[in-house]
Each structure stands twice: as structure tokens, then as C-alpha cells.
């Protein structure tokens, strides 16, 4: 069965926790669905970097690729650097991705996490946990 590709792009960190967070998120997604082949990568500091993540994804049997930045907001990496690596112009969200066997498939670029009620709920939960633990 052909799956969809999901390239999760983190910022990267000098601390190992940053890479662990991205990998743990990928595991949680994989537990929710088997529709995606998931590869994680980082813009800076960690391996694989985005180019290496894309190279690994080229080897997979996927019918389209979604590249999703695991960033909160649109900054330089999200608006300029990542699209450039994906072969997209600034402001473009759809392109083409060539697999190792030469097939060309759709590539779509997702928005960062942004403002979302789920994020608000998570922040409230973290605030309540901090207050319970430290007051």
C-alpha cells in the first residue's frame, strides 16, 4: 500500500531535548495513523538536516509529500529558508518532488502550528501544572 510522506521539520537545538521532542511527536502521529511514512529533520544543529530528510524520503514509496514545519510562527526559516530547500518560491505551498525511481509526485508545504485552540488548551494545562507544582 502506498503511503503519503510526512516530513516534519524542526528548528534544531544544541540540546538533545529538541531532537527528542520532534521524534516523540512523530511517534505519536504514527500511533494515530498508518497512512504516512514519517521522517523528521532539522534546520540547524541536528541530523538529519532538511536536505538529508528529503534524500531519505526520495527512497520511499509515497504518492505525495507534505513538509510541515514544527514551528510556532512564521519566521525566516518558515517563510524563506525551508521553501528554498523544498524548491518553492516564497509564498508557494505546492510544488513537485522527484522520487529515487524518477516518479514526480506532489509536494505541499504546510503552515507552522500558529494560533490554535489546542495550543491554548496546552498552555493552560501547563500553567495549571506549574502552579500546582510550584505554589
C-alpha positions in Angstrom: 0.0 0.0 0.0 1.4 3.4 -1.0 1.5 5.9 1.8 1.8 9.6 2.0 5.1 11.2 3.0 5.2 13.5 6.1 8.5 15.4 6.6 8.4 17.0 10.0 10.9 19.9 10.1 12.1 21.2 13.4 14.3 24.1 14.2 17.0 22.0 15.8 18.8 22.6 19.1 22.2 22.2 20.7 20.3 20.4 23.4 19.3 16.8 22.7 15.8 17.5 24.0 14.9 19.4 20.9 15.5 16.4 18.6 13.8 14.1 21.1 10.7 16.3 21.1 10.4 16.1 17.3 11.0 12.4 17.2 8.4 11.8 20.0 5.9 13.9 18.1 6.5 11.8 15.0 5.9 8.6 17.1 2.6 10.0 18.4 1.5 10.7 14.9 2.5 7.2 13.7 0.4 5.8 16.6 -2.6 7.7 15.4 -2.4 6.7 11.7 -0.6 4.4 9.4 -1.3 6.5 6.3 2.1 8.3 6.5 5.7 7.5 6.1 7.2 9.9 8.6 10.7 11.3 8.6 12.0 14.0 11.0 14.7 16.5 10.3 16.0 19.9 11.5 17.1 23.2 10.0 20.1 23.6 12.3 22.3 21.7 14.8 20.7 18.2 14.5 20.9 15.4 11.9 19.4 14.7 9.6 19.1 18.2 8.2 16.3 19.0 5.8 18.3 18.1 2.7 19.1 14.7 4.3 15.5 14.2 5.3 14.4 14.8 1.7 17.1 12.4 0.4 15.7 9.7 2.7 12.1 10.5 1.6 13.1 10.1 -2.0 13.6 6.4 -1.4 10.1 5.8 -0.1 7.1 4.6 -1.9 4.8 7.6 -1.4 2.1 9.2 -3.5 2.6 12.8 -2.2 4.8 14.6 0.3 3.7 17.0 3.0 6.5 19.1 4.5 5.4 20.5 7.8 7.4 22.9 9.9 7.2 22.1 13.6 7.5 25.9 14.4 5.0 28.1 16.3 5.2 31.1 14.0 6.2 32.2 10.5 9.8 33.5 10.7 12.7 33.5 8.3 13.1 29.7 8.3 9.4 29.1 7.6 8.9 31.9 5.1 12.3 31.7 3.3 14.8 29.0 4.2 12.5 25.9 4.1 10.7 26.8 0.9 14.0 27.4 -0.8 15.3 24.0 0.3 12.0 22.5 -1.0 12.4 24.2 -4.3 9.5 26.6 -3.7 9.3 30.3 -4.1 8.3 32.4 -1.1 4.5 32.2 -0.8 4.2 29.0 -2.7 2.7 26.0 -1.0 2.7 23.4 -3.8 5.5 22.0 -5.9 6.9 18.8 -7.2 9.1 16.1 -5.6 11.1 13.6 -7.5 11.4 10.1 -6.0 14.5 8.0 -6.5 12.7 5.9 -9.2 12.1 9.1 -11.2 8.4 9.5 -10.5 7.3 13.0 -9.8 4.7 13.5 -7.0 3.0 16.5 -5.5 4.8 18.3 -2.7 2.8 20.5 -0.3 4.1 22.8 2.3 2.0 23.2 5.5 1.8 26.2 7.7 3.5 26.2 11.1 1.4 25.4 14.2 0.3 29.0 14.6 -2.7 30.1 16.7 -5.0 27.2 17.5 -7.4 26.3 20.4 -5.4 23.1 21.0 -2.3 25.2 21.7 -4.3 27.4 24.0 -5.5 24.4 25.9 -2.0 23.0 26.2 -0.7 26.3 27.6 -3.5 26.4 30.2 -2.7 22.8 31.2 1.0 23.7 31.5 0.1 26.8 33.6 -2.1 24.8 35.9 0.6 22.1 36.3 3.3 24.8 37.1 1.0 26.4 39.6 0.2 23.1 41.3 3.9 22.1 41.4 5.4 25.4 42.5 3.0 27.4 44.5 
